[in-house]
Amino acid sequence: MTRCALISGRGMGLMHGGNFHNHPDAEVVAVCDMDSELLAKAEEQFGAPGYPSIEELLANCDAELVLLIVNETRRIPPLRQLLAAGRNVFTEKPLCGLEGQYRLREPDLAIAAPAISAWRDSELKFGIDFNYRFMHHFRKLHDDVAEGRLGEVRMVHARAHFNCWSHVIDQILWTMGTPVWVSVIGDANEAGGWRRLIHMGWENGAIGSLNGTNLWGHDDHPLRVMVLGDEAYAEARGLEGWYCRKKANSSEHLELWEAEAGNPEMPESFKRMADGVIKAMATDSPFPADGEAAWNELLFEAAVHRSALQNGARVFLADVESAAFV
Ligand SMILES: NC(=O)c1ccc[n+]([C@@H]2O[C@H](COP(=O)([O-])OP(=O)(O)OC[C@H]3O[C@@H](n4cnc5c(N)ncnc54)[C@H](O)[C@@H]3O)[C@@H](O)[C@H]2O)c1
């Protein structure tokens, strides 16, 4: 039985806490929120003692896993505090964004770097909620690449509404590996989620594009990822669940999968992520999307930010990464 402590009495926190608490091998044994009303609500929901600060939680509770479901604008200080106290941590995405999740910048990478170093130097488990990895259609796309069903992968086409932004980047990195460089058209000083057209390239010669905006709605799928190989190409779309694979240079379907009506993948993916985290605790293996996944997504965004500020210059992720650890 994994003993969990939940930090957050707000919606996302209660949802994650509920998924872990309902898992047969996990239990929420303590809750924490600096807001006393939300704390009382969480205490009642989980029938567990509540603490108004992380210091008090750590002093009074020996839970081995902490669910840190706070916002990216204030994730890193508590993350460092929990790792320093020897606790395993599961958190939300993106890893760090002081201007919010649609405006990740290179300085956010530098803020997150000491937390990642501390985690890498520890024996602790740390992971992030890239729950789209547990949607059937995205896993099919990932497995196509991993198992060579597309032949040699040559190209990626992707686009996303900003509500799915961290996830679309994680999907590309999870399935394709981290690109070597990015080159970006967009004005990073534009207010809100600035429109961006990203080009990227991988070490093996594969190239790709990813476009982001929130000017369209969710009606035409808030994200799409297509991977094209020299034998076949495949696409995964949306949050309900849609996937197809076709022969290269042809419209002939090799496989088509769609979620049943009324049975969307999104809500299930959170429960499957909780199950994956608990299984990793039980088997002493890394979390399904661990600190490296959290770091790589932020590194990609930092490189995108740098390229946009430099008029679309080709920016190498390795250069951005070494600058973050200076
Ligand atoms: N995976 C997904 O598909 C998905 C979907 C929606 C949202 N999200 C992510 O979930 C996160 C939700 O965060 P939020 O906006 O609810 O967080 P938040 O910062 O509002 O914090 C949640 C609660 O925790 C408390 N809290 C924060 N820091 C604390 C601290 N140091 N000590 C004690 N209490 C503290 C706050 O009082 C608040 O009630 C965001 O990062 C968002 O991007 C992910």
The ligand as a MOL file (V3000), in Angstrom:
LIG
                    3D

  0  0  0     0  0            999 V3000
M  V30 BEGIN CTAB
M  V30 COUNTS 44 48 0 0 0
M  V30 BEGIN ATOM
M  V30 1 N -2.7460 17.0280 -17.2340 0
M  V30 2 C -3.7600 17.7530 -17.6850 0
M  V30 3 O -4.3910 17.4240 -18.6890 0
M  V30 4 C -4.1330 19.0190 -16.9550 0
M  V30 5 C -5.4170 19.5600 -17.0910 0
M  V30 6 C -5.7110 20.7360 -16.3720 0
M  V30 7 C -4.7450 21.3320 -15.5700 0
M  V30 8 N -3.5100 20.7840 -15.4820 0 CHG=1
M  V30 9 C -2.4640 21.3910 -14.6390 0
M  V30 10 O -2.8160 21.2420 -13.2760 0
M  V30 11 C -2.2340 22.2860 -12.5130 0
M  V30 12 C -3.3460 22.8010 -11.6030 0
M  V30 13 O -2.8370 23.6840 -10.7030 0
M  V30 14 P -3.7890 24.7220 -9.9630 0
M  V30 15 O -3.9130 25.8970 -10.8600 0
M  V30 16 O -5.0010 24.0370 -9.4400 0 CHG=-1
M  V30 17 O -2.7920 25.0170 -8.7520 0
M  V30 18 P -2.7580 26.1660 -7.6340 0
M  V30 19 O -1.4340 26.8200 -7.6870 0
M  V30 20 O -3.9960 26.9720 -7.6620 0
M  V30 21 O -2.7260 25.2760 -6.3240 0
M  V30 22 C -3.7090 24.3630 -5.9940 0
M  V30 23 C -3.9950 24.4840 -4.5260 0
M  V30 24 O -2.8030 24.2040 -3.8010 0
M  V30 25 C -2.5860 25.1960 -2.8150 0
M  V30 26 N -1.1350 25.4340 -2.7410 0
M  V30 27 C -0.3230 25.8640 -3.7370 0
M  V30 28 N 0.9590 25.9360 -3.3270 0
M  V30 29 C 0.9500 25.5510 -2.0190 0
M  V30 30 C 1.9600 25.4290 -1.0280 0
M  V30 31 N 3.2610 25.7040 -1.3060 0
M  V30 32 N 1.6030 25.0350 0.2090 0
M  V30 33 C 0.3070 24.7670 0.5040 0
M  V30 34 N -0.6950 24.8680 -0.3910 0
M  V30 35 C -0.3910 25.2330 -1.6440 0
M  V30 36 C -3.3410 26.4440 -3.2740 0
M  V30 37 O -3.8240 27.1760 -2.1390 0
M  V30 38 C -4.4680 25.8800 -4.1100 0
M  V30 39 O -5.6740 25.7570 -3.4010 0
M  V30 40 C -1.7020 23.3220 -13.5130 0
M  V30 41 O -0.2940 23.2550 -13.5620 0
M  V30 42 C -2.3000 22.8740 -14.8560 0
M  V30 43 O -1.4230 23.1160 -15.9500 0
M  V30 44 C -3.2000 19.6390 -16.1420 0
M  V30 END ATOM
M  V30 BEGIN BOND
M  V30 1 1 1 2
M  V30 2 2 2 3
M  V30 3 1 2 4
M  V30 4 1 4 5
M  V30 5 2 4 44
M  V30 6 2 5 6
M  V30 7 1 6 7
M  V30 8 2 7 8
M  V30 9 1 8 9
M  V30 10 1 8 44
M  V30 11 1 9 10
M  V30 12 1 9 42
M  V30 13 1 10 11
M  V30 14 1 11 12
M  V30 15 1 11 40
M  V30 16 1 12 13
M  V30 17 1 13 14
M  V30 18 2 14 15
M  V30 19 1 14 16
M  V30 20 1 14 17
M  V30 21 1 17 18
M  V30 22 2 18 19
M  V30 23 1 18 20
M  V30 24 1 18 21
M  V30 25 1 21 22
M  V30 26 1 22 23
M  V30 27 1 23 24
M  V30 28 1 23 38
M  V30 29 1 24 25
M  V30 30 1 25 26
M  V30 31 1 25 36
M  V30 32 1 26 27
M  V30 33 1 26 35
M  V30 34 2 27 28
M  V30 35 1 28 29
M  V30 36 1 29 30
M  V30 37 2 29 35
M  V30 38 1 30 31
M  V30 39 2 30 32
M  V30 40 1 32 33
M  V30 41 2 33 34
M  V30 42 1 34 35
M  V30 43 1 36 37
M  V30 44 1 36 38
M  V30 45 1 38 39
M  V30 46 1 40 41
M  V30 47 1 40 42
M  V30 48 1 42 43
M  V30 END BOND
M  V30 END CTAB
M  END
